[in-house]
Structures are given as structure tokens and as C-alpha cells.
């Protein structure tokens, strides 16, 4: 007769409980896709046109520069916002150099206020103001922004009712549509440039 195995405790470990209260917000996929495709649409024809027109800048140099630019853009779009019981933090993957994109960490206990600021394009962004009067930009292009704002209000007690995203998703959908049209024009431009080469 086999001995019954001991019952497994269902009590969550402290580490697991802490992990369950931790939320990670990433940039909205539609924003990342649109910005990457827009970059490609604006730059991809340049090396082909350089060859077709015998430009003084070689296509190889342009390809190298455009590749570096694409990597830099992708790195900027890997921004993550981490929220837990102690703090809000903006981080990037370890492969992103600190001199290029540097994150920050702000304990909830240090948050004094959330202040709006107008942008040059007429929008409104928000900054956390700490007790030492340092300002930290609230990331506004993350997926689940409404939930992030609710977390901020719950952790700080600041009224975030009027805090809205900098741009609505439908705006990026429209930009994506025009970007796809531009890519179609690029394809024709590249076809003509290659045909003349």
C-alpha cells in the first residue's frame, strides 16, 4: 500500500505575491508598427535613388546609416513602464546603451504632484513632481494607459480623472494607412530607380 503524498500548500510565497502585484506596460503595438513602417517608408528609397542619380554619397554608406537609425528607433520603442507597490519605473532592455536611453525610478512616497504641460503641437503631457522638485515624464503611449493612470491614482491619491493619452489610437491607425500608401509609392519609386540603374 503506497503512502499518500503530503498535500501541497497553496499559500503563495511572498515573492510570488510581489510578482502578482507588479505590472509591466509596453508601448502600444500599433504605435511601434506605425513608427517603424513610417521610418522605412521615408528612408528606404534613398539608397536606390543614390545609385540611380550617381549621388556623391554612396548607397552603401546610406544603407549603413539607415540601419543604425532603424536600430536606434527600435531601441527607443522598447520602453517599458513597471509599476509595483513601491515605485513606478521606466526601463529599457540591457542591450540599449544608457547614454542613448536612460530610464528612471520614482518611489510613490516621493511623488508630490502630477503637473500638466502643453506641447509645441498643442497637446498636453504630464510630469511627476517629486519632493525634491525633480520632474519625471509620465509615459503616455503605452498599451493599457487607462490602467496605468488608475494605478497612479491608487498609489498616490492624485486625481487622474482628466489625464488622457497624448494621441488616440485612431490617430495612429490613420497614420498607418497613409504610411502604407507611402510604402506603395516607394515600391514604384524603387522599381523605376532599379530599372534605370
Secondary structure, 3 states (H helix, E strand, C coil): CCCCCCCCCCCCCHHHHHHHCCEEEEECHHHHHHHHHHHHHHHCHHHHHHHHCCCCCCHHHHHHHHHHHHHHHHHHCCCEEEECCCEEEEECCCCCCCCCCCCEEEEHHHEEEEEEEECCCCCEEEEEEECCCCEEECCCCECCHHHHHHHHHHHHCCCCCCCCCCCCHHHHHHHHHHHHHHHHHHHHHHHHHHHHC
